[in-house]
């Protein structure tokens, strides 16, 4: 149980989850999750009798991307660009504080039915263009934000979290592996779009943020510690596209 706490973020972004643990309360076991960041200036008041924890979400760019087997949490980090270096600095800042009962989740290739992301961009371009070039030499695992959110909620309620003396690092993405090219092909196939997808190399599509060629994350640790069953990426993609088709 906690005393009255007002949470806010000076720098960075976290997902803070608060749960009612008051015996006999009509909302016992119910939770609320709020994104807190320096940009949105949102604050979260945690009343007495509530437990809470926050999850820092990072992505795969803390690694060099030169591996050929899924990255484990314990492997050395070697970001290749400013974007990755900023993510690593965020990790290091959290680990230096090392708050108890906390986790840092690295994820990759996140998409959802909300906001701007690769899936929604491909759907738009697939309707506007007859053909499209998509990178085939970057390999990773797409992550459904819906699946990631469910995993976080499971973790917040799991006894393992309460046993953590400090901050623990975990990896999460959907199961399976594909390239951006494969990802786009699957989107167009399920959405029944006739746009032709042509494979291109990373050097043919330069971006300000350097992306790793290989960013597959090993999820053995998170599945074992929190009893998670992670969906296959293509199954989750289809569920997301179904939601978007009904909007």
N, C-alpha and C positions, 0 to 999 in steps of 0.2 A: 504494500500500500504506500502511496506517496502523499506528501503534503501538497498544498496548493502550489502549482507550478505554472508559469507563463513561459511558453517556448517561442522563440523567434530565431531567425537565422541572420547572422551578420554577413556571412559570405558563403556562397555555394548553394546547394539544393538538397533537401532530404524529404522523404515521405515519413511523417510522424503518425504513429498509430496509437490510439488511446482506447483502453478497454475497461468497462465497468466490472469491478471485482467485489462489489458490495453484496454480501450475503443478504438475501431477501429482497433485493432491489428488483423492481419490475423490468429493468433493462440489464439485469445481470448477464454477463457474457457478450453483450453487444459492444460493437466497436465503431470508431470513426477514424478515417484516415485523411490526412490533410497534407498537401504539398506545401512546404515552407521554403522560401528562397529569398535571396537579397533583392530579387527583381519584384516579386509580388508583395513583399512586406507583410505577408500574412502571419498572424500570431495564433497560437493554440493554447487555450487555458485547460490544464488538467486538474480536475477537482480532487479533493481528498477521496480516497477509496478507489481511485482508478490507477491502473498500471499503464505504463506507456513505454514505447521504444521507437527509435527512428531507424530508417534504412537509407543508406547512401547508395545511390545507383551510379555505377560507373560503366564504361564500355571497354571493349577489347583493345583499344588503341594504346594501352599501357605496355603491350607486348611489341616485340620487334616485327612479328609476322613472318619470321623466317623458319618457323618450326614446321614439322610434317607429322606431328601427332598432337592430339588435343592438349591444350595448355592446362596444367594443374595450378592451383592457387599458390603453391610454394615456389614456383619457378621464378627466376630473376626477371625483372621488368626492364624493357629497353625501348621506350617509345621513340618513334622515328621522326616526329614532327612536333610543332608547337602545341597542336590540339591534344596529342597524346601526353605531352609533357605536363600540360595543365591538369589533365585528369589524374596523372600520377601524383602531382603536387597535392591535389585534393585528398587522395588516398593517404599520403604521408601525413597530412595535417590531422586527419581523423585518427590514424593509428598512433600518432604522438600523444593525442589526448587520451586514447584508449578507454573510452567509457564502457562500463560493465553492461552486460546483457545487450550488446549491440552487434550488428553484422554489417559488413560492407559487401554489396553484391555487384560483381562485374557481369555485365551482360553485353549483347551484341545484336546489331541489325534489328532494332525494335520497330514494330509497326502496330497500328491499330486502326479502328474505324473512325478515330478522332484525330484532329490535328493534321499536320503535314508529315508525310512519311513516304517511303519508297513505294508501297503498295498503291496509295492514292495517286501518287505522281504517275506511276505506270498506267493506271486506269485512265487518267486524263490524257496522257500522251497517246495511249493506244486508240483513243477515239479521234484524236486530232491528226495523227500521222499514218501513212501507209507502211512505213518501215522505221526501225529504230535500232541504233547500236548500243549494246549493253556489255559491260565488262565481264569477261569469262575467266580471267586469271586471278581473281580475288575469291577466296573460298571461305565460307563461314556457315553459321547456323541462324536462320531467321528466328526472331523471338516475338511471339504474340504478347502485346502488353496486357491483354486479358489474362493469359496464362501466368505471366509474371506477377500480376497483382494477386491472383489466387494463391500463388506460391508464397508471397510475402505474408498474406493473411494467415496461412497455415503456419508459417514460421513464428509469427508473433504469438500465436496461441499454443505453440509446442513447448513442452517442458525443457527441451534442450536449450532454448533461448534463455530461460531463467537460470540455467547452470553456468552460463558463460561469465568468466571472471573479467574479461575485457572484450575487445572487438575482434571478431572472427571474419575472415575473408572467405567468400563463397562465389562460385560461378553458376550462372543460370542462363540457359537459352533453350529453345525447343530441341527435341532430338532430331538427328539427321544432319546431313551436310549438303550444301549446294553452292554454286557460284551465283553471282548477281544475274548472269545470263539465264541460268536454270530457273532462278526465282521469277524473273520476268516472263519466261516462257510459261511457267505454271499459272501465273496470274492471268495472262491472256487466254490460255486454254480454258480455264475454269470460267472466266468471264465471257467467253465466246467472242473474243475480239480478233479481227482478222489481221491486225498489225504484224508485219514480218519482223522478227527479232534477229539481228545480226551480231555475232560475237566479235568483240573488239578487245584489244589489250589495254592495260592500265595506262601505258604511255600515250595511247591515242585519245585519252580523256583525262587530261591533267586537272586536278582540283587543288584549291589552296591547302586543304588538310590532307596530308599524306596518309593513305590507308594501307594497312598490312595486307600482304598477299594471302596469308593464312591466319585466320582468327577463330579457329574452332576451340571451344572451351570444354574442358573435362568437368563433368557434373557429378562424378561419383560421390564426392564429399557431401554435397547438399542433399542428394537423394538418400544417402545413408543416414545422415544426422537428423533429417526432418521427415523421413518416410515419404518422400515425394515420388509421384509417378508423373513423368513429364511427357506431354503429348508430342507426337511426330509433327514436324513443321508443316507438312503439306495438309494434314488434317486440320490444323489450327488456321492455316491460310484459308481453307475453304469455308470455315465457320465465319471468319472475318468478312470474306467476300459475300457470303449470304446476308450478313448484317447490312453491309453497304448496299446491296441490291434492293433491300427493303426500305431504305431511307428515302 
